């Protein structure tokens, strides 16, 4: 098998059909042996029936499995284990790939053998108009416009692609990503109950190895954003929880003897950023949703070392 498209889903009966229909229209794959794997993460709806209905006429092998451990990170781990290919391309159940997505993903691996993972160019398909200056926070909503040329994610820039539209090499993942990362062990969740930053933590492990991580603009997908995901009551807690996960993802790139002084240095920088942001937007946080989201993110990052310590102590006590 040359390529596996893996779709983790939870209660995806309304979203999954659009993704599968897009995959049925993929082009240029006459010489590529590929499959689609749906990983059902304990859905309580008709997800299984949807997959079964598509299996009879699908253009490539369409497989289905259930991952009982709740969480997108566990579903991704299961997909890596179950995939019949060395190349695994992840699509969320609200990601709509362009017709050439699979071919572009497969070809990129042949052209860049040192790429252990590489991300897509992701545009937003919005149900309602996003707020002003939305582009400043778009990457946190898995919308990635990082240029029209392929480029490597350099470790010193502290930037990585999201799991939506991500392709990984099975060898790189199994060799370097722990079965249970720190965020897994702490059962760290976003405010909406989904896994928080565990895709970034996993990629950080790969980036610390000899493998490279790249951006491939030829892999294009649209990310469907419903209206409720742009509302204040959803966004502010979401950005706070993303910020609270930052210390855990930073630790991956630190040697044990560096952690104390590097965390202290980060906190000084993070405090400065919070203060400057408050001075700049102090009168606008009620009217500027993006600035308010950034404040929640920056403050969450600032206190993330204390939050991580509290979580560790809580789990040890439990």
SULZI-V730505 format. One record per pair of residues at least 12 apart in sequence whose C-alpha atoms are under 8 Angstrom apart, sorted by sequence separation. I is the first residue (numbers start at 1). J is the second residue. D is the distance in Angstrom with one decimal. If there is no record, write none. Layout:
BEGIN
{{I & J & D} {I & J & D}}
END
This chain:
BEGIN
{{38 & 51 & 7.8} {51 & 64 & 7.2} {183 & 196 & 7.8} {183 & 197 & 8.0} {184 & 198 & 7.4} {183 & 198 & 6.3} {48 & 64 & 7.7} {89 & 105 & 7.6} {247 & 263 & 7.9} {144 & 161 & 7.7} {181 & 198 & 7.7} {278 & 295 & 7.5} {183 & 201 & 7.9} {277 & 295 & 6.9} {87 & 106 & 7.7} {124 & 143 & 6.0} {122 & 142 & 7.2} {123 & 143 & 5.5} {142 & 162 & 5.9} {181 & 201 & 7.5} {122 & 143 & 5.0} {123 & 144 & 6.6} {181 & 202 & 7.5} {274 & 295 & 6.8} {87 & 109 & 8.0} {121 & 143 & 7.8} {122 & 144 & 4.8} {123 & 145 & 7.1} {142 & 164 & 6.6} {121 & 144 & 5.5} {122 & 145 & 6.3} {36 & 60 & 7.2} {38 & 62 & 7.7} {40 & 64 & 7.4} {42 & 66 & 6.7} {120 & 144 & 7.5} {121 & 145 & 5.7} {178 & 202 & 7.9} {274 & 298 & 5.9} {35 & 60 & 5.6} {36 & 61 & 6.3} {37 & 62 & 6.0} {38 & 63 & 6.2} {39 & 64 & 6.1} {40 & 65 & 6.1} {41 & 66 & 5.9} {42 & 67 & 6.6} {121 & 146 & 7.1} {177 & 202 & 5.6} {273 & 298 & 7.1} {274 & 299 & 6.3} {34 & 60 & 6.6} {35 & 61 & 4.9} {36 & 62 & 4.8} {37 & 63 & 4.8} {38 & 64 & 4.9} {39 & 65 & 5.2} {40 & 66 & 4.6} {41 & 67 & 5.0} {42 & 68 & 5.8} {177 & 203 & 7.8} {34 & 61 & 7.4} {35 & 62 & 6.0} {36 & 63 & 6.2} {37 & 64 & 5.8} {38 & 65 & 6.5} {39 & 66 & 5.6} {40 & 67 & 6.0} {41 & 68 & 6.1} {35 & 63 & 7.7} {37 & 65 & 7.7} {39 & 67 & 6.5} {41 & 69 & 7.3} {42 & 70 & 7.0} {177 & 205 & 5.8} {270 & 298 & 6.9} {274 & 302 & 7.9} {3 & 32 & 7.6} {5 & 34 & 7.8} {7 & 36 & 7.7} {9 & 38 & 7.2} {41 & 70 & 6.2} {176 & 205 & 5.9} {177 & 206 & 6.8} {270 & 299 & 7.9} {2 & 32 & 6.2} {3 & 33 & 6.7} {4 & 34 & 5.7} {5 & 35 & 6.3} {6 & 36 & 6.0} {7 & 37 & 6.2} {8 & 38 & 6.0} {9 & 39 & 6.2} {10 & 40 & 6.1} {41 & 71 & 7.1} {176 & 206 & 5.8} {2 & 33 & 5.1} {3 & 34 & 4.7} {4 & 35 & 5.0} {5 & 36 & 4.7} {6 & 37 & 4.8} {7 & 38 & 4.8} {8 & 39 & 4.6} {9 & 40 & 5.2} {10 & 41 & 5.2} {11 & 42 & 7.9} {12 & 43 & 7.5} {16 & 47 & 7.8} {41 & 72 & 7.5} {270 & 301 & 7.0} {271 & 302 & 6.2} {1 & 33 & 5.3} {2 & 34 & 5.6} {3 & 35 & 6.5} {4 & 36 & 5.7} {5 & 37 & 6.0} {6 & 38 & 5.9} {7 & 39 & 6.0} {8 & 40 & 6.1} {9 & 41 & 5.9} {10 & 42 & 6.4} {11 & 43 & 4.5} {13 & 45 & 6.6} {270 & 302 & 5.3} {1 & 34 & 5.8} {4 & 37 & 6.9} {6 & 39 & 7.2} {8 & 41 & 6.9} {10 & 43 & 4.9} {11 & 44 & 6.0} {12 & 45 & 7.7} {13 & 46 & 5.7} {17 & 50 & 7.2} {173 & 206 & 6.9} {176 & 209 & 7.3} {1 & 35 & 7.5} {9 & 43 & 7.6} {11 & 45 & 5.5} {13 & 47 & 4.7} {16 & 50 & 7.9} {20 & 54 & 7.9} {24 & 58 & 6.6} {41 & 75 & 6.3} {172 & 206 & 6.6} {11 & 46 & 7.6} {12 & 47 & 5.9} {24 & 59 & 5.8} {40 & 75 & 7.6} {267 & 302 & 5.9} {11 & 47 & 6.3} {39 & 75 & 6.2} {163 & 199 & 5.8} {13 & 50 & 6.5} {162 & 199 & 6.7} {163 & 200 & 7.9} {162 & 200 & 6.9} {39 & 78 & 7.5} {161 & 200 & 7.6} {172 & 211 & 7.1} {39 & 79 & 6.6} {160 & 200 & 6.7} {120 & 161 & 7.8} {37 & 79 & 7.4} {119 & 161 & 5.4} {192 & 234 & 7.7} {263 & 305 & 7.6} {118 & 161 & 7.5} {119 & 162 & 7.2} {122 & 165 & 7.7} {160 & 203 & 7.4} {119 & 163 & 7.7} {120 & 164 & 7.8} {121 & 165 & 8.0} {119 & 164 & 7.9} {120 & 165 & 5.2} {196 & 241 & 7.4} {197 & 242 & 6.8} {204 & 249 & 7.3} {208 & 253 & 6.7} {37 & 83 & 7.3} {119 & 165 & 5.9} {120 & 166 & 6.3} {191 & 237 & 5.7} {192 & 238 & 6.9} {196 & 242 & 6.3} {119 & 166 & 4.5} {191 & 238 & 5.3} {201 & 248 & 7.7} {205 & 252 & 6.5} {118 & 166 & 5.8} {119 & 167 & 6.3} {190 & 238 & 6.1} {197 & 245 & 6.6} {201 & 249 & 5.0} {204 & 252 & 6.4} {205 & 253 & 7.8} {117 & 166 & 7.0} {118 & 167 & 5.4} {196 & 245 & 6.9} {197 & 246 & 8.0} {200 & 249 & 7.0} {204 & 253 & 7.1} {117 & 167 & 5.4} {118 & 168 & 6.7} {191 & 241 & 6.1} {34 & 85 & 8.0} {117 & 168 & 4.2} {190 & 241 & 5.3} {201 & 252 & 7.2} {116 & 168 & 5.8} {117 & 169 & 6.3} {155 & 207 & 7.0} {189 & 241 & 7.6} {190 & 242 & 6.7} {197 & 249 & 7.6} {116 & 169 & 5.3} {160 & 213 & 7.9} {240 & 293 & 7.9} {243 & 296 & 7.4} {244 & 297 & 7.9} {115 & 169 & 8.0} {161 & 215 & 7.5} {165 & 219 & 7.8} {239 & 293 & 5.9} {243 & 297 & 4.6} {247 & 301 & 7.1} {239 & 294 & 7.3} {242 & 297 & 6.6} {243 & 298 & 6.4} {246 & 301 & 5.7} {116 & 172 & 5.6} {165 & 221 & 7.0} {236 & 292 & 7.2} {240 & 296 & 4.7} {241 & 297 & 7.6} {243 & 299 & 7.1} {244 & 300 & 4.6} {245 & 301 & 7.3} {116 & 173 & 7.8} {188 & 245 & 7.7} {232 & 289 & 6.9} {236 & 293 & 5.3} {239 & 296 & 5.7} {240 & 297 & 4.9} {243 & 300 & 4.1} {244 & 301 & 5.4} {247 & 304 & 5.5} {248 & 305 & 8.0} {235 & 293 & 6.7} {239 & 297 & 4.8} {240 & 298 & 7.9} {242 & 300 & 7.3} {243 & 301 & 4.2} {244 & 302 & 8.0} {246 & 304 & 6.3} {247 & 305 & 5.5} {153 & 212 & 7.6} {154 & 213 & 8.0} {237 & 296 & 7.6} {240 & 299 & 7.2} {241 & 300 & 6.7} {242 & 301 & 8.0} {243 & 302 & 7.8} {244 & 303 & 6.8} {245 & 304 & 6.4} {152 & 212 & 7.0} {153 & 213 & 5.6} {236 & 296 & 6.3} {240 & 300 & 5.0} {244 & 304 & 4.4} {248 & 308 & 7.1} {152 & 213 & 5.9} {153 & 214 & 5.4} {239 & 300 & 7.8} {243 & 304 & 6.8} {244 & 305 & 8.0} {247 & 308 & 7.1} {105 & 167 & 7.1} {152 & 214 & 4.2} {153 & 215 & 7.0} {183 & 245 & 7.7} {9 & 72 & 7.9} {151 & 214 & 5.7} {152 & 215 & 6.2} {244 & 307 & 6.7} {245 & 308 & 7.7} {8 & 72 & 6.7} {150 & 214 & 7.0} {151 & 215 & 5.4} {244 & 308 & 7.7} {150 & 215 & 5.4} {151 & 216 & 7.2} {183 & 248 & 6.9} {150 & 216 & 4.9} {182 & 248 & 6.9} {8 & 75 & 5.7} {149 & 216 & 7.4} {150 & 217 & 6.1} {8 & 76 & 6.6} {149 & 217 & 6.3} {95 & 164 & 7.2} {146 & 215 & 7.6} {148 & 217 & 5.5} {6 & 76 & 8.0} {95 & 165 & 7.6} {147 & 217 & 7.0} {148 & 218 & 8.0} {8 & 79 & 7.8} {146 & 217 & 7.8} {26 & 98 & 7.6} {27 & 99 & 5.8} {28 & 100 & 7.2} {91 & 163 & 7.8} {92 & 164 & 5.7} {6 & 79 & 6.2} {26 & 99 & 4.4} {27 & 100 & 5.7} {29 & 102 & 8.0} {90 & 163 & 6.7} {91 & 164 & 5.3} {92 & 165 & 7.6} {19 & 93 & 6.4} {22 & 96 & 6.4} {23 & 97 & 7.2} {25 & 99 & 5.9} {26 & 100 & 5.8} {29 & 103 & 6.3} {90 & 164 & 6.2} {91 & 165 & 5.2} {19 & 94 & 7.1} {22 & 97 & 6.3} {26 & 101 & 7.2} {28 & 103 & 6.4} {90 & 165 & 5.4} {91 & 166 & 7.3} {19 & 95 & 6.5} {22 & 98 & 7.3} {23 & 99 & 7.4} {26 & 102 & 6.9} {27 & 103 & 7.3} {89 & 165 & 6.6} {90 & 166 & 5.3} {6 & 83 & 7.9} {16 & 93 & 5.2} {19 & 96 & 5.4} {22 & 99 & 7.0} {26 & 103 & 7.9} {89 & 166 & 5.7} {90 & 167 & 6.1} {15 & 93 & 5.8} {16 & 94 & 7.2} {18 & 96 & 7.2} {19 & 97 & 7.4} {89 & 167 & 4.1} {4 & 83 & 6.2} {15 & 94 & 5.9} {88 & 167 & 5.4} {89 & 168 & 6.5} {4 & 84 & 6.9} {87 & 167 & 6.8} {88 & 168 & 5.4} {143 & 223 & 7.0} {3 & 84 & 7.9} {4 & 85 & 5.6} {12 & 93 & 6.5} {87 & 168 & 6.0} {88 & 169 & 6.3} {142 & 223 & 7.5} {3 & 85 & 5.2} {4 & 86 & 8.0} {6 & 88 & 6.6} {8 & 90 & 7.8} {87 & 169 & 4.8} {88 & 170 & 6.9} {1 & 84 & 5.9} {2 & 85 & 5.5} {3 & 86 & 6.9} {4 & 87 & 6.2} {5 & 88 & 5.9} {6 & 89 & 5.9} {7 & 90 & 6.0} {8 & 91 & 7.4} {9 & 92 & 6.9} {86 & 169 & 5.6} {87 & 170 & 6.2} {1 & 85 & 4.9} {2 & 86 & 7.0} {3 & 87 & 5.1} {4 & 88 & 4.8} {5 & 89 & 4.7} {6 & 90 & 4.9} {7 & 91 & 5.1} {8 & 92 & 6.2} {9 & 93 & 5.9} {86 & 170 & 5.0} {1 & 86 & 7.9} {2 & 87 & 6.8} {3 & 88 & 6.1} {4 & 89 & 6.1} {5 & 90 & 6.0} {6 & 91 & 6.3} {7 & 92 & 5.7} {8 & 93 & 7.0} {85 & 170 & 7.7} {86 & 171 & 6.9} {3 & 89 & 7.5} {5 & 91 & 7.1} {7 & 93 & 6.4} {117 & 203 & 7.8} {117 & 206 & 8.0} {80 & 170 & 6.3} {116 & 206 & 7.1} {80 & 173 & 7.8} {80 & 174 & 8.0} {117 & 211 & 8.0} {121 & 215 & 7.7} {116 & 211 & 5.0} {117 & 212 & 6.9} {118 & 213 & 5.3} {119 & 214 & 6.4} {120 & 215 & 6.4} {121 & 216 & 6.8} {115 & 211 & 5.8} {116 & 212 & 5.5} {117 & 213 & 4.9} {118 & 214 & 4.4} {119 & 215 & 5.0} {120 & 216 & 5.5} {121 & 217 & 4.9} {5 & 102 & 8.0} {114 & 211 & 5.6} {115 & 212 & 4.6} {116 & 213 & 6.0} {117 & 214 & 6.5} {118 & 215 & 5.4} {119 & 216 & 5.9} {120 & 217 & 5.9} {121 & 218 & 7.2} {123 & 220 & 7.8} {125 & 222 & 6.0} {127 & 224 & 7.7} {114 & 212 & 5.8} {115 & 213 & 5.5} {118 & 216 & 6.5} {120 & 218 & 7.4} {121 & 219 & 5.9} {122 & 220 & 5.9} {123 & 221 & 6.5} {124 & 222 & 5.6} {125 & 223 & 5.6} {126 & 224 & 6.1} {127 & 225 & 6.2} {128 & 226 & 7.3} {3 & 102 & 8.0} {115 & 214 & 6.5} {120 & 219 & 4.9} {121 & 220 & 4.9} {122 & 221 & 5.1} {123 & 222 & 4.9} {124 & 223 & 4.9} {125 & 224 & 4.6} {126 & 225 & 4.9} {127 & 226 & 5.1} {128 & 227 & 5.5} {131 & 230 & 7.7} {119 & 219 & 7.8} {120 & 220 & 5.8} {121 & 221 & 6.5} {122 & 222 & 5.6} {123 & 223 & 6.1} {124 & 224 & 6.1} {125 & 225 & 5.9} {126 & 226 & 6.3} {127 & 227 & 5.4} {130 & 230 & 6.7} {120 & 221 & 7.0} {122 & 223 & 6.6} {124 & 225 & 6.7} {126 & 227 & 7.3} {77 & 179 & 7.4} {3 & 106 & 6.8} {2 & 106 & 7.7} {108 & 216 & 7.5} {73 & 184 & 7.8} {105 & 218 & 8.0} {104 & 218 & 6.0} {105 & 219 & 6.2} {104 & 219 & 5.6} {101 & 218 & 7.4} {102 & 219 & 7.7} {101 & 219 & 4.9} {100 & 219 & 7.3} {101 & 220 & 6.1} {101 & 221 & 7.5} {98 & 219 & 7.7} {72 & 194 & 7.1} {73 & 195 & 6.8} {98 & 220 & 5.7} {71 & 194 & 6.7} {72 & 195 & 6.1} {97 & 220 & 6.2} {98 & 221 & 5.6} {71 & 195 & 6.0} {97 & 221 & 4.2} {98 & 222 & 7.8} {73 & 198 & 6.5} {96 & 221 & 5.4} {97 & 222 & 6.4} {186 & 311 & 6.6} {73 & 199 & 7.1} {95 & 221 & 6.3} {96 & 222 & 5.0} {186 & 312 & 6.9} {95 & 222 & 5.7} {96 & 223 & 6.4} {95 & 223 & 4.8} {96 & 224 & 7.7} {94 & 223 & 6.0} {95 & 224 & 6.5} {186 & 315 & 6.9} {94 & 224 & 5.5} {137 & 290 & 6.9} {136 & 290 & 7.5} {132 & 288 & 7.8} {134 & 290 & 6.3} {137 & 293 & 7.9} {133 & 290 & 6.6} {137 & 294 & 7.6} {131 & 289 & 7.0} {132 & 290 & 7.4} {131 & 290 & 7.2}}
END
